[in-house]
Amino acid sequence: MKKLLIASTSTVHGKGYLEYILPQLSEFFKGVPEILFIPYARPSGLTHDEYTSRAQQGFEKINIKIRGIHEYKNAIDAVNNAKAIFVGGGNTFLLVQQLYQHKLISTIKNVVENGIPYFGTSAGSVITGITMQNTNDMPIIYPPSFDTLGFLNFNLNCHYLDPDSNSTHMGETRETRINEYHTINKTPVLGLREGSWLKVEGKKVTLKGTLNARLFQQNKPAIELPTETDFSFLM
């Protein structure tokens, strides 16, 4: 049975890295001594070692060891032998390109579908959808495909932002861009606000945190859905 925590972000305002979600992570990874970390998204140009060190600093508070996938001679073997997986945020285009380059898409899908716990933040969460097409990131590199892990039967827009009624900015809002996506594509999109996450157990998908999520579907008005909403109807 699939077991995932899919978070909009790793850090919320006023708190340290992963601090806001550590109680949930402690329960989610109960009994797991070491997590395989995939640092391929490389936020702000961090090296894989630097990013893995940041992840370790977050998880050491709940006494769990982190080991980066780049530390293994064979990335596929590392995934196949992992007790749990964490895919961090950064640039989604780079992350997906690297996953394809290392031939890890099908391997990750297989182990997670067979019960290995998966935790994602930001880009690491975006890739749990059908495609990465609703990321907010710059296309700094061209991946072989926009198709991603497909653990969800919908796409995610992480870091979802509501329009600022006091702003004079006349550019596109996040909602405008998602509606533009739906002029061509049918896949539902869930706007996941900062500090919110999805808990996935098999085909049950539950919104967690304190904030609503915003669901966009082709040819339908966007709707606000409260925390504890069960999104199994999309699965």
ABEGO torsion letter per residue (X at the ends): XBBBBBBABABBBGBBBGAAAAAAAAAAABGBABBBBBAAAGBGGBBAAAAAAAAAAAAAAAGBBBBBAAABABAAAAAAABABBBBBBEBAAAAAAAAAAAGAAAAAAAAAAAGBBBBBBEAAAAAABABAAABABBBABBBABABBAGABABBBBBGBBBBBAABABABBBAAAAAAAAAAABABBBBBBBBGBBBBBBEABBBBBEABBBBBBBBGBBBBBBBBGBBAAAAX
